[in-house]
């Protein structure tokens, strides 16, 4: 496992982080604990969670795992999003739905449509204080390594009450460092050296190169946490299918397999290459997903090696013959 040094918390962590958004909802307790243990055995030490994840139970499951090895893992939780109010009937049927989806994977898209979604709540000093206390209880710890403001507005990030509140939880030893997990506007604001934010968590793909934009403005002492690695898999497959020269260029770089396998490998390489000094969050609840990502990490991709492909994909944003977006191929490689 590749390690990166994070100055804000004074230690090395795994460059691959475990995203826990599905822990407790799509993934049950037993399987969740098994996958957390498997990732840890493979060298993963960064675990990203939030009060809203897993229909509100992800922190408790992660806490059961992390409390047994607290000094050897880093935990990032968040504040600002609340879990949905799940109807009693849906809670009762959740284990049955997981079994059904395992037997019939095509049902997953329908389950996602009916599942209640988390919602944002306004940040306040009291919310930050109470949310941290509740998270510590669920996580079975007396501190978290990183607290992220979850989808904050720019106005919230610069509000003095918010700034004082996050500084206070750090001073009290309940949080080691503060992060911002949001959109590009929030990320840009978090780079202000006068503000207390030491991490920026942002979606980053070849079609949404947020990290590149942030790095143009970034100063020292910032660590970037990226996510959404495979969120544009369908679009990349479509562009490879529409422009054979992209497939040829990928082949010349050593990418082999079906368009789906090639696209997945390229997206993993892009994620690791562009955030080589930070942490890339990936959901790895399937063993093959963990193995795949660790294999791609060993390929040591560099941004320079991938630049020609990124440029070709930008050209392929629309079908050159029709001016319309290229069609979507049937997905062969499961999303992470």
N, C-alpha and C positions, 0 to 999 in steps of 0.2 A: 504494500500500500504506500502510495506517495504521501508524504507529510508536508505541511506548509506551516511556517511559523506565523502566529497571530500576535502581533505586538500588544493589542488592546487587552488580551488576557494572559499574555506572557508565557505562551506554551505552543507546542506543535500539535496540530490536529490533522485528521485525515482529509485529503483534498476532495474526497467523495463524502457527501453527507446523506444521511437517511431522511427522506421526507415522510412524515407520519400523517399526512392529511387523511388517508383512508383507514388509519388504525382505529378499529372499533366500529366502523360503519361497514365498508365493503369487506374489510378483513376482521375476522373475529379474534377474540382474546388469545386462544391457544395458538392459532396460526400466526398471529401478530408477534407473540413472544418468541416463537420459533424463528421467525424471520429476523427479528432484532438480534437474537443470539447468533444466528448465522452470519449476519453482517458484521457483528462485533468480532467473531472468530476470524473473519477475513480482513480485519484491520480498520473497520469503520469506527470512528470515535466521535463523530459529530451527528447529533440527532436534533431534528427540527420539528417542533410541535406547536400547538396553540390551543387555547381553551375551546375554540370552535371546531377543532378537528375531530373526526370520528364521531360526529353527532354529540360531541361534548365529553367523550370518554377516552380520547387518545392520551391525554396527559396521565390519567390513572394507569393505563396499561404501560406506557413508557416508564412511569415511576416504579412499577413493579420490577421492570428490567433494570433500570438505571440505578436504583437504590443499592443494588448488590455490588456495584462497581463504580460508585460515584466519583472516585478520584481519577478514574481512567477514561471517563467519557465527558464530552461537553454537551450541555443541553441548552438549546435556544427555544424559549417560548415567546408568546406575544401578548399584546393587549390591544383591544379595539374592535374585535369581532366577537359576536355572541353566537353560540350554537343555536340551531333552529329548535323550535318546540315540536318534537316528534310525537305524533299521536300514539296513544297507548297501543292501538292495534298494529301500527307499523313497527313499534319496538318488539312486540311479541312475534311478529312474522319475520323479523330481520334474519334470524338464523336459518329459517326455511328458505328465504330468498337467496342467501349465500349458496346454499346447497343447489338450488335450481340454476343459479348462474354458473356454478361450476360444471353442472351437467349440460347446460345449454348456454354457452358464452354469448350468443346473440341477444340474450335477454338483458345483458348489462346496459345496453343503450336505453332500454325502456325503464329500467330501475333508476337510472340516473335522472330521468325526466321527472319522476314522481317524488324523488327524495327532497325533503325541505333543505333549503340552502341557508348558510350562516348570514348574518346581517351585521352591518357596521353600526356601532354606537359612538356618540361623540366622546372624544377623549377629555378627561378631566383629572385633576390631581387626586381626587377621591377614587375614581375608577382605577387609576394606575396603582394606588396603594392597595385597594381591596383585591384587585385582580392578581397582583403579585402574591399576596398572602394566600389566596385560593389556589393559585398554581403551585406554590411551594407545598401546600398540603397534599394536593393530588399527586405531585411528583415525588413525594416522600423525601424532601431535601430541605435544607435551610438556605440554599442559594441556587440561582441559575447562572450559567456563564454569560448568557446574553438575553436581554429583553428587547424585543422588537416592537415598535409601534406599528400596528397592523393596518395597512391602507390609510395612513393619516392624510389629512389635507395639509397643504402648505401652511395655512394659517395656524393649524394645530402645532406644527413643528416649531414655529417661532414664538408661540405663546409663552409668556414668562411663567405662568403657573405650571404648564406642562414641563418646561425646562427644569424648573425647581423640583418638580415631583420626581423626574427621572434621576436627577442628581442626588436626591435624597435617598432613593432606594439603593443607589450605588454606595453612598456614604454609610448606609446602615448595614452594608455587607450582604444584602439580599440578592443583589445583581452585580455582576462583575463589569459589564459593559452594555451600552445601549446601541440599538440598531434601528434602522428604518426599513420596513418591508412594504414597498408600495410601487407606484408608477414612476415614470421618468421625471415628472415634476417634483415629486417628493424626494427622489434620489438626488436630483440636482441641488435641492435645498439642503439636504443632509450633508453635502460636501463643504458647506460653510464652516471654516475653521473655528469660528466663534461659538458654534453649536456643539452639544455634547455627544453627537452621534459618531460612533467609531466603526460601524458596519453599515453597509447598504445592501439590501436584498432586492433583486430585480430579475424579471424575466429576461432571458437572453437567447436568441436564436439567430440564424443567418438572415431571416426575414424580419427580425425585430432586434437589431443590434444595439440594444440599450447600453450594454457594458462599454462598447466602443465610445458612445457619446459621453458616458460618465467619466471614463478614463481621460478624455480630453480636458476635463475640468478638475480632475481629482488632484489633491495634494497628497503628501505622505500620511502615514498613520491611518489609512483606511483599508479595510478588508471587504472584498465583495463576495456576496453569497448569491449564486445564480440558480435559477430554476426554469422549468418549462422546456427542458432539453428536447423532448420529443413531441411538443405540442403542435409543431408544423409538419409532422411526418407526412401526412396526406398531401400537403401542398408540394413538398419536396419531391415526392414520388411522381406527382402529376407533371412537374416541370422536367424531371428526368425523362418521363415518357414522351413529353411534347418536343423536347430538344435532344436528339440523339447525340449531338456534340458534347452535351454535359455528361452523358453516360460514357462517351469515349474518353473524356478528360479524367473522369473518376477511375476508369479502367487503367489509364496510364499512371495513376497514383497508387495503383495496387488494390483498388476496391473490387471485390468479386461477389458474385451471387445474383439474386433477383433484384429488380429495382427497389423493392422494399428493404431487403437486407443491406443493400448498398446505402440507401438513404439513412437507415438507422445507424450504421457504422459512421457515416459522415457526420451526422448530427452529434453523436457522442464525441467524436474527435473535435468538432468545432467547440463544443461546450468546454472540454478539458483544455483545449489550446488557448482559447480566449481568456479563460480564468485560471491560468496556471498557478497564480500566487494566492488564489482564494479557494472557496469551497463550492462545489457543484452539487446541488441537491437533486437526488433521483429517488423515485419510489422503486423499491427493490423487493417486493413481497413474493416474487417468484425467483427461485434459485437461478434459473436461466438468465434472468435479468441482471442479477448480481454478477454472475460469471461473465456475461457479455460486457458489462460496463468495466469490470476490472481488466478484462482482456484489452479493451480499447484504451484504457488508461496506460497500459504497458507499451502501446504503440508510440508513445511520446510525440504526439502531433504538435506542429507549430503553426501559428497563424499564417506565416509566410507560405507554408506548403499548401494551405487551403485557400489562399487568396484568389486564385484563378477560378476555383469552383464557385466561391461566393460571388464573384463578379459575373460569372455566367448565369447563376441563378437570378441575379438582379435583372439581367437582360431578359430572362425567361418569365418575368412577372406576368406578362400577357402573351398569349399565343400570337406570334408575329404574322401569321397568315390571316387571322380573323379579328385580331384585336381584343379577343375575349379571353378571360382566364381559362387556363387549360383544365381539362376534366380531371376528376378524382378517380384514381384506380382503387380496386378492391384492396383493403389493407390485409397484408399477410403477416406482418410482425406486430405483436400486441403492443399497445401503448403502455408507457410506464407511468 
